[in-house]
Amino acid sequence: MRALVYTGRETLDYREVPEPRPEAGEVLIRVAAVGICGSDMHAYLGHDARRPAPLILGHEAAGVIAGGPRAGERVTINPLVTCGDCPACRAGRENLCPARQIISMPPREGAFADAVRMPERNLVVVPDDVPLEVAALAEPLAVSWHAVRLGLAALAPGQGARALVIGGGAIGLAAALALGAQGCGDVVVVEPNAGRRDYLVRRCGVAAVPEATGDWPLVIDAVGFGATRAVASARAEPGGVIVHIGLGEDEGGLDIRRMTLQEISFIGTYTYTGQDFRDTCAAMFAGRLGPLDWAETRGLSGGAAAFADIRAGRVAAPKIVLRPGG
């Protein structure tokens, strides 16, 4: 099969690789669509030691089951593989499983390929009227659905359901959509890139501004750099909540003194639970997250150029989805 292989810093090679062999409880999925995630970009830039070259990246995928009794089923993939038996898994917090694995990180190759192997329990069937390019957005949407659920639950009774989202990429946009679907009617996205900001307003129907102003009960940092954490800790109102999703860099930014004196809560979030993933899919398929037509689609053979365009800031769309075979 063909795959887009990360071979070194800012280097991707579209080439022949062995087809994966499913193990017990797994199926082979012919990938129809796979999104480029920020974590893929971190690996591409050489910033993620957990993803050493050579490696097939990509974990935001949907496709068709190949072989077996479920052959032909259209599915979207929960890429987080967990043990199912540890205290975290038994408590429904599979994302904290100490044995968790995710495709695109050793020992599991990712989905920038013609096919990928996955446990059957990680698959959600996609209705016939939902394009697989849209179904591939389930994973990034679930990341934000999980973060929004935790953030809204942490607000004090009577605290206004208003939210500031820092970052207008896929995760920030997904957070804005999840906030609306979960009952938060006043949402503003901060996005400094003018082209991206215009796209968010015109194509995605969200309010977007170049810089943050005012005080907010809930602030979601979908970027995770020191500068964005500084904005989050400055813009959260007294008693407010900061939800941190982004993994841009490890240190700096938070005003710990202000957060302590103003009792501002900080919640770190990682991926999603299995229930969050299923709830996200249900919301998608019911149309509660909008038309989800804002991704740019390209062929997997042009994946190296897509990464370079994202790196150079030449992409207005919040997400690029790659199609194997193209």
N, C-alpha and C positions, 0 to 999 in steps of 0.2 A: 504494500500500500504506500501511498504518498503521505508525507507529513512535513510540517514546518518545524525544524529542529533548531533550538537555541544552541549555538556552538561557541559562543564567547561574547564578550561585551559588545553590544550593538551589532551583533552578527546573527543572522538567521538563514538557514539553508533549507530550501524546499527539495526533498529528496526521497528516495525509496528507503523504507524501513520495514522490519518484520511486522506482520500483523499480530496484534495481541491475542493471547490464548486465554479465554475465560477459565477461571477456577471454579470450584464447587460453589453453587449459589449465585454465580455470575452469568451475565449474558453479554454477547457482543452487540454493540450498537454502531450502525452506520451513521456517522455524524453528518447532519444536514446543515447545521449552523453552529458557530461558536464565537463568542464575544471576546474582545481584547479587554482584559481587566487591568486596573492599576498595578496589581501585584505582578502581572506578566511584564508590565513596563519596568517595574523595579528590577526584576530579574534581567531583563534585556539590557538595562543600564549597568549591570554588575553590582547592584545594591542589595541583593538577597542571597545570603550564603546558604539558605535552605533550598535553593534551586540552582545547583551547580550544573554547568555545561559538561557534556551534551545532554539535552533534555527536551522532551516535547512538552511545551507549556499549554495553557488553555484549560479552563475548568467551567466556563459558562456555556453549556452545550445542550443541544436537543438533536434528536435523530430518530432512527427506526431500528427496532430490534431485528437482528439477523439470526435466523435459525431457532429451532426449538418450538415449543407449543405457543409461544407468544410472538412468533415471527410476524413482522409486518406492523406491529403496534407502534404508533407514534408516541414518543416519550420525551419528557424533559428530565434533566439529570440533576439530582442533589449530589454534588461531587465530594461531600464530606463522608468518609467511610469510618464508622466507629465500631467499638467492640460489642455494644448492646447489653453488656452485663456489669459494668463498673457502677459505682454509686452515682456518678454523673448521668450515665445513660439511663439507669433505673429511675432517676428523678426527672427524666425528660429534659435534661440539659446536655444532650449529646455533644454539643459544640465544645464542651469542657472535658470530654473524654481524654484521659492521658494517653491512650493508644490511638488517637484519631490520626487518620491519614486523609490527604486530599489529592485528587488527581492533579497533575502538573508539579508534583513535589515527590521526590524519591520516597518510597520505592514504586510509586504509581506514575506512569507516563500520562500526559494530558491529552486534550481533545483537539489540538491543532493537527488533525490527522483524519484520514478517511474513516477510521474506526477507533473505538475505545471500549475497554471492558469495564463493567460496573456490576455491583451486587443488585439483584432484582429489587430488593427493598428500598433502593435509592432512586427508583424511577417513579414518575408521576405521568399517567396517561394524558395525552393532549387531545382535546376535542378536534374533530375533523375541520371545524371552521376556524381554527387558530393556526396561522402560519408557523412553521417551525422556527423561522427567523425571529418571531415574536416570543415563542416559547423559550428560546435560548436566553431571554432576559430574566427568566425566573430567578436565577441565582443572584445577580446583583440586586434585584428587587427584594429578594428575601433578606439580604444583608441589612437593607434599610428598614424593611418591615420589622425585623427583630429589634433594631435600635430604637425605632419610633415607639414600639410597644413598651419597651423598658423605660424610655424617657417620659412618656405620658403617664405611666403608672407611678412614676416618682414625684410628679407634681403634687403640691399640697392641695387639699380641698379648697375650692374657691379661687385657686390661682388660674388666671386666664389661659385658655388654650390657644396661645400664640407662639409661633416658633420662627427662629432665624436659622437658616441653613447656610453654612459656609462651604462654598464650592459648588459649581454648576456642572460638574461631570456627571457620569451615570449614577454614582452613589448619591450625590447631592440631589439630583433630579428625582431619583427613586425615593429619597427621603421626603421630598416635597409631596410626591404623589401618595406615599403611604400615610403621611400626616393627614391629607385630605380624606383618604379612605377611612382613617381611624378617628375622624371627627374633629380635627383641628382646622378651622376655617381661615385663619389668618397666618399665612406662611410667606416669607420673603427669602429668596435665595441671593446670596452675595457671590457675584462672579465678576472678576476684574477684566476678563477678556471680552472686548466689545462684540466680537463676532459670535462668540458662544452665548453671551448675554442676549443678543438679538434673537438668536435661534431659540433660546429658552422661552422668550416672550412670544415670539411669532409662531413657532412650530409646536411648542409644548404647553403653552397656555399658563405659564407660571409667572409670578412677579419676580423680577430679577433687578438687582441694583449693583453699582460698581463698588460700593463700600458700605460697611455696616454702621448704622446709627441707632440710637435709642437703646432702651433696656428691654430684655425679653425673658419671659418665664422659662423658655426652653431654647437652648442653643445647641445645634448639631454641627459638629466639626467633621465634615466629610472629606477633609484633606489630610490633616494630621501633621502639619509642619509647625515649627515653633511660632512663626508669625500668625498662623491661624488659631493656634491655642491662645496666643495673647489676645486676639480679637474676641475669642469665646469668653475668656475670663473677664474681659472688660465689659462685654455687652450683656452678660447674664445678670438679671436683676437680683436684688437681695432675696435669698431663699430660693433662687432659681436652680435650674438643672442644666449641666453640660453633658451631652452625650458625645463620646469620642469614637469615631469609626475609622478615620483615616490612619494610615501607617507611613506617612511621608518621611518622617524622621523621628528619632527616639527621644530627643531631649529638648528642653527649653520651652518658653512661652507662657506657661501658666503663672498667674499672679496668686501664689499660694496665700499670701497675707490677706489679700482682698477676699479670696474664696473662704478663708477661715473666719474672718470677721463678719462676713455677710452670709455665712452658712449656705454657700453655693455648693451643691452636690456635683460630683464628677462620676460619670459612669463610663467605663470602658466596655466596648462591645466587640464580640468576635463572631463572625458568620451568623448562624441562626440555629435554632433547634429544628428537629424533623417536623414538628407541628407548625413552626413558623414557615417552613418551606411549603408545606401543604396548604396552609392558610393563604400564603402569597399566591400560589397557583390558582386557588379557588377565586381570589379577588381578581386576578388577571382574567381568568376565563369568563367571569361574570361582568367584565367591563368596568369594574370599580376603580381601576388605575388608569383609565383613559384608553385611547386607541393604541398606544405603545408603538407608534409609527415613526419614532424619532431617531432610530438607529440608521447609520449608513452601512450598506452592504457591499462587500467586495469579495473577490475570489481568494481562496486560501493561497493559491500560487503567487498572489501579489501581497502576501502578508508582510514580507520584509519592508515593502514600500509603505504599507499602512503604519507599521511601527515607526518608521522614519518620519512620516507625516505627523503623527501624534507627538513625537519627540520635538518636532520643529514648530508645533503650535498651529499647524495648517488645517486642523480639523475642527469645524464648528459643531458638528453633531456630538452629543454626549457619549456616543458609543459607536464603535465599528464592529460589525458582525461579519465574520468570514465564512464563506461557503466552500467546503471541500469539493474538489472536482472542477473548480473554476479558477 
